[in-house]
Amino acid sequence: MTLPVLSFDGNVQAVAGPGTFLDLMDAIFTLVDGVGTGVRVTNSVGGAGAREMIEVAMPVASAIPDMRIMFAGKAGVHTPVMKAPDNWLASSLLVSIAPGLGGAEAITGLWDTNQNGPYGAGVKWSGYVLASAAVANFAEVIIHDSDETFFLGIRTAINTYYGCYVGPMIDPVFAANGESDGRLYGIKNSGSNVIGTGWAQNNDQWMDHAAINGNAHCHVFLPGTSTFEPVEKTTEFSAAFFDDCESSPDQIYEPLFYARRSTHKKMGFLRDTFVGQGQWRQKKQVAAVDTFYVFGPDNAADQDALIFRI
């Protein structure tokens, strides 16, 4: 491990809903603005009830305060810059990342029409990927945010689950395998397909990458370039793994190992975010103290889960 330990905020159980897609955008705006961690809204388009885009930045005191995450979407037919193979989907949540804008926060064009991207030509920006299907009625939104990474999960009114994890969430094996700051910046997104209960075990699920429109993806920037490259996990989990794995008393397992698809070289571990089992919005405690928060694709039974250490 080459990077500092992430500090996930203790107030991450931020919940809002139910509502429509426009309510979802308002909820994200409100939650980011109100989680109290220093994560901040730096730009937005549209007011309450009509929001189309929300730009989020890490805390000013973070090591990467200039990283920007953009959430966007609206009804109708539009032509934003989508990262292949994903295509525009009306009333779905889109997410993108710009690793370092050098403090410049200007949106140079409309987020959904500027074919050089919202920041203009020459800026290292990912393009949009899908973080949900078309949202007719969501039930809850949760945020797990650290000083460098941002996770957003959505539960719909019919108990289907979507989400995205954004930022330098993969810790390179060696600092030299990352950007000049030793980090690998990327997005892990569910796509418009529902996150299944076996997402850590099956292909094309939450923790994998499939080069198909709407499927789950994982991309990182190729260090030193603007190439947003697909990567996939090399560790394949199964029910037997969870049953037989040596784990800590609080049921935290090893982080995933990713490989760059084009070269099949190991890139690094999922950073300070662990794989285990748990339920949607579940807390884990050690000696009656909250020590972990859980994202799992079920709110009634333990399933494959991401576990965020406080």
C-alpha positions as CSV (number, residue, x, y, z in Angstrom):
1,M,0.0,0.0,0.0
2,T,1.4,3.3,-1.0
3,L,-1.2,5.9,-0.1
4,P,-2.4,7.3,3.2
5,V,-5.4,5.7,4.9
6,L,-8.7,7.2,3.9
7,S,-10.8,8.9,6.6
8,F,-14.4,8.1,6.0
9,D,-16.8,10.4,7.8
10,G,-18.8,9.2,10.8
11,N,-21.9,10.9,9.5
12,V,-22.1,9.0,6.3
13,Q,-25.6,7.5,6.9
14,A,-27.2,10.4,4.9
15,V,-30.7,9.4,3.7
16,A,-33.2,11.2,1.6
17,G,-36.3,10.2,-0.3
18,P,-38.7,9.0,-1.6
19,G,-39.2,11.0,-4.8
20,T,-38.7,11.3,-8.6
21,F,-35.5,11.8,-10.5
22,L,-35.6,15.6,-9.9
23,D,-36.1,14.9,-6.3
24,L,-33.1,12.6,-6.4
25,M,-30.9,15.4,-7.8
26,D,-32.2,17.7,-5.1
27,A,-31.4,15.1,-2.5
28,I,-27.8,14.7,-3.7
29,F,-27.4,18.5,-3.6
30,T,-28.7,18.7,-0.1
31,L,-26.8,15.7,1.2
32,V,-23.5,16.8,-0.2
33,D,-24.1,20.3,1.2
34,G,-25.1,18.9,4.6
35,V,-22.9,15.9,5.5
36,G,-20.6,18.3,7.3
37,T,-17.3,16.7,6.2
38,G,-16.0,19.5,4.0
39,V,-17.2,17.8,0.9
40,R,-18.8,20.6,-1.1
41,V,-20.9,21.6,-4.0
42,T,-18.8,23.9,-6.3
43,N,-21.2,24.2,-9.2
44,S,-24.7,23.3,-10.1
45,V,-27.2,23.9,-13.0
46,G,-30.9,24.5,-12.2
47,G,-32.5,25.2,-8.9
48,A,-34.6,23.1,-6.5
49,G,-37.0,20.9,-8.5
50,A,-35.1,21.4,-11.8
51,R,-31.5,20.4,-11.1
52,E,-29.6,19.0,-14.0
53,M,-25.9,19.0,-12.8
54,I,-24.1,19.0,-9.5
55,E,-20.4,19.4,-9.2
56,V,-18.8,18.0,-6.0
57,A,-15.3,18.7,-4.7
58,M,-13.3,17.1,-1.9
59,P,-12.6,19.0,1.3
60,V,-10.4,22.1,1.0
61,A,-8.0,20.4,3.5
62,S,-7.8,17.2,1.4
63,A,-4.7,16.2,-0.5
64,I,-6.8,16.5,-3.7
65,P,-9.0,19.6,-3.2
66,D,-9.1,20.2,-7.0
67,M,-10.6,16.9,-8.0
68,R,-14.2,17.3,-9.3
69,I,-17.0,14.8,-9.5
70,M,-20.0,15.7,-11.6
71,F,-23.5,14.2,-11.2
72,A,-25.9,15.0,-14.0
73,G,-29.1,13.9,-15.9
74,K,-32.5,15.0,-17.0
75,A,-35.5,13.9,-19.1
76,G,-35.6,14.0,-22.8
77,V,-33.0,13.4,-25.5
78,H,-29.6,15.0,-25.0
79,T,-26.1,14.6,-26.3
80,P,-23.5,14.8,-23.5
81,V,-20.1,13.2,-23.9
82,M,-20.6,9.6,-22.8
83,K,-17.8,7.2,-22.1
84,A,-18.2,4.2,-24.4
85,P,-19.9,1.8,-24.3
86,D,-22.5,3.7,-22.2
87,N,-25.2,5.7,-24.1
88,W,-27.4,8.5,-23.0
89,L,-30.4,7.4,-20.9
90,A,-33.0,9.9,-19.9
91,S,-33.8,10.5,-16.2
92,S,-30.8,8.3,-15.2
93,L,-28.0,9.5,-13.0
94,L,-24.7,10.2,-14.8
95,V,-21.3,10.6,-13.1
96,S,-17.9,11.8,-14.3
97,I,-14.6,12.8,-12.8
98,A,-11.9,15.5,-13.5
99,P,-8.9,14.6,-11.3
100,G,-7.3,18.0,-11.0
101,L,-8.5,21.3,-12.4
102,G,-5.8,23.4,-10.7
103,G,-8.5,25.3,-8.8
104,A,-10.3,26.4,-12.0
105,E,-14.0,25.6,-11.6
106,A,-15.4,27.3,-14.7
107,I,-17.9,25.3,-16.7
108,T,-17.1,26.3,-20.2
109,G,-20.2,25.0,-21.9
110,L,-23.5,23.3,-21.2
111,W,-22.9,20.0,-19.4
112,D,-25.1,18.1,-21.9
113,T,-24.1,19.5,-25.3
114,N,-20.4,20.6,-25.2
115,Q,-18.6,17.9,-27.2
116,N,-15.3,19.0,-25.5
117,G,-16.8,18.2,-22.2
118,P,-18.1,20.6,-19.5
119,Y,-14.6,22.0,-18.9
120,G,-13.6,22.5,-22.5
121,A,-10.8,21.1,-24.6
122,G,-7.6,20.0,-23.0
123,V,-8.9,19.2,-19.6
124,K,-8.5,15.7,-18.2
125,W,-12.1,14.6,-17.8
126,S,-13.7,11.1,-18.0
127,G,-16.9,11.6,-19.9
128,Y,-20.1,10.3,-18.3
129,V,-21.0,6.8,-17.3
130,L,-24.3,5.5,-16.0
131,A,-24.9,5.2,-12.3
132,S,-28.5,4.2,-12.4
133,A,-31.3,3.2,-14.7
134,A,-34.1,5.7,-15.4
135,V,-35.3,6.7,-11.9
136,A,-39.1,6.9,-11.7
137,N,-39.3,6.7,-7.9
138,F,-36.3,6.4,-5.6
139,A,-36.6,5.5,-1.9
140,E,-33.2,6.3,-0.4
141,V,-29.9,7.9,-1.2
142,I,-26.8,7.2,0.9
143,I,-23.4,8.8,0.9
144,H,-20.1,7.3,2.2
145,D,-17.5,10.1,1.8
146,S,-13.9,10.2,2.7
147,D,-11.2,12.9,2.4
148,E,-10.5,11.6,-1.1
149,T,-13.3,9.3,-2.4
150,F,-17.0,9.5,-2.7
151,F,-19.6,6.7,-2.8
152,L,-23.3,7.2,-3.6
153,G,-25.9,4.5,-3.4
154,I,-29.5,4.6,-4.6
155,R,-32.4,2.3,-3.5
156,T,-35.5,2.5,-5.5
157,A,-39.1,2.2,-4.3
158,I,-39.1,-1.4,-5.6
159,N,-35.9,-2.3,-3.8
160,T,-33.5,-2.3,-6.7
161,Y,-30.0,-0.8,-6.1
162,Y,-27.5,1.3,-8.0
163,G,-24.4,3.2,-7.1
164,C,-21.0,4.6,-7.9
165,Y,-17.6,4.9,-6.2
166,V,-15.5,7.8,-7.4
167,G,-11.9,9.1,-6.9
168,P,-8.5,7.5,-6.3
169,M,-10.1,4.3,-4.9
170,I,-7.4,2.0,-6.2
171,D,-4.1,2.0,-4.3
172,P,-1.3,1.3,-6.8
173,V,1.2,-1.5,-6.0
174,F,3.9,1.1,-6.4
175,A,3.6,4.9,-6.3
176,A,5.4,4.9,-9.7
177,N,2.4,3.1,-11.2
178,G,0.1,6.1,-10.5
179,E,-0.1,9.7,-11.5
180,S,2.5,12.1,-10.3
181,D,0.9,12.2,-6.9
182,G,1.0,8.3,-6.7
183,R,-2.8,8.0,-7.2
184,L,-5.0,6.2,-9.7
185,Y,-8.2,8.2,-10.4
186,G,-11.4,6.4,-11.6
187,I,-15.0,5.5,-11.3
188,K,-16.6,2.2,-10.3
189,N,-20.3,2.4,-11.4
190,S,-23.2,0.0,-11.5
191,G,-24.4,1.1,-14.9
192,S,-28.2,1.0,-15.5
193,N,-28.4,-2.7,-14.5
194,V,-29.5,-3.6,-11.0
195,I,-26.8,-4.5,-8.6
196,G,-27.4,-8.2,-7.9
197,T,-26.9,-9.8,-4.5
198,G,-23.9,-11.8,-5.7
199,W,-22.2,-8.7,-7.2
200,A,-18.7,-9.6,-5.8
201,Q,-19.0,-13.1,-7.3
202,N,-20.4,-12.8,-10.7
203,N,-19.2,-11.3,-14.0
204,D,-20.8,-8.1,-15.2
205,Q,-21.9,-7.1,-11.7
206,W,-21.0,-4.3,-9.4
207,M,-17.3,-5.1,-8.8
208,D,-16.5,-6.1,-12.4
209,H,-16.3,-4.4,-15.8
210,A,-18.3,-5.4,-18.9
211,A,-17.8,-3.6,-22.2
212,I,-21.6,-3.4,-22.8
213,N,-23.8,-0.4,-22.6
214,G,-25.5,-0.2,-19.3
215,N,-23.5,-2.9,-17.6
216,A,-21.2,-2.3,-14.6
217,H,-17.9,-0.7,-15.3
218,C,-14.6,0.2,-13.7
219,H,-12.4,2.8,-15.3
220,V,-9.2,4.6,-14.3
221,F,-7.1,7.2,-16.0
222,L,-4.0,5.8,-17.6
223,P,-1.3,7.7,-15.6
224,G,-0.1,10.8,-17.3
225,T,-2.7,10.7,-20.0
226,S,-6.4,11.5,-20.5
227,T,-7.2,7.9,-21.5
228,F,-9.9,6.6,-19.3
229,E,-9.2,2.9,-19.4
230,P,-11.3,-0.1,-18.3
231,V,-10.0,-2.4,-15.6
232,E,-11.3,-5.5,-14.0
233,K,-10.8,-7.4,-10.8
234,T,-8.5,-10.4,-10.6
235,T,-9.9,-11.7,-7.3
236,E,-13.1,-13.7,-7.9
237,F,-15.3,-14.3,-4.9
238,S,-17.7,-17.1,-4.2
239,A,-20.1,-18.1,-1.4
240,A,-17.4,-20.5,-0.3
241,F,-14.9,-17.7,-0.1
242,F,-17.1,-15.8,2.4
243,D,-17.7,-19.0,4.4
244,D,-14.1,-20.1,4.5
245,C,-12.1,-16.8,4.5
246,E,-9.9,-15.9,7.4
247,S,-11.4,-12.7,8.6
248,S,-11.4,-10.3,11.5
249,P,-14.1,-10.7,14.3
250,D,-16.1,-7.9,12.6
251,Q,-16.2,-9.8,9.3
252,I,-14.0,-7.6,7.2
253,Y,-12.3,-9.3,4.3
254,E,-9.5,-8.4,2.0
255,P,-9.8,-5.6,-0.5
256,L,-10.1,-6.5,-4.2
257,F,-7.1,-6.7,-6.5
258,Y,-7.5,-4.9,-9.9
259,A,-5.7,-5.5,-13.2
260,R,-5.4,-3.2,-16.2
261,R,-7.3,-4.9,-18.9
262,S,-5.0,-4.0,-21.8
263,T,-1.9,-5.4,-20.3
264,H,-3.3,-7.7,-17.6
265,K,-0.8,-6.3,-15.1
266,K,-1.9,-6.0,-11.5
267,M,-2.6,-2.4,-10.7
268,G,-3.4,-2.3,-7.0
269,F,-5.9,-2.9,-4.2
270,L,-9.3,-1.4,-3.7
271,R,-8.2,1.3,-1.2
272,D,-9.4,1.2,2.4
273,T,-12.8,-0.2,1.3
274,F,-13.3,-3.9,2.1
275,V,-15.5,-6.7,0.9
276,G,-17.7,-8.6,3.3
277,Q,-21.3,-9.3,3.9
278,G,-24.0,-7.0,5.2
279,Q,-27.2,-5.1,4.5
280,W,-28.1,-1.7,2.9
281,R,-27.3,1.1,5.4
282,Q,-26.1,-1.4,8.0
283,K,-23.6,-0.4,10.7
284,K,-21.0,-2.7,12.2
285,Q,-19.9,-2.2,15.7
286,V,-16.9,-3.3,17.8
287,A,-17.4,-3.0,21.6
288,A,-20.6,-1.0,21.0
289,V,-18.8,1.6,18.9
290,D,-19.6,2.2,15.3
291,T,-16.6,1.3,13.3
292,F,-17.8,0.4,9.8
293,Y,-20.7,1.4,7.5
294,V,-22.0,-1.0,4.9
295,F,-23.4,-0.8,1.4
296,G,-25.2,-4.0,0.4
297,P,-27.8,-4.6,-2.3
298,D,-30.5,-5.8,0.1
299,N,-32.1,-4.1,3.0
300,A,-33.5,-7.3,4.6
301,A,-30.6,-9.9,4.4
302,D,-26.8,-9.9,4.4
303,Q,-25.4,-10.0,0.9
304,D,-22.1,-9.2,-0.7
305,A,-21.2,-5.7,0.5
306,L,-18.8,-2.9,0.4
307,I,-17.6,-1.9,3.9
308,F,-16.3,1.5,4.7
309,R,-14.1,1.9,7.8
310,I,-14.8,5.0,9.9
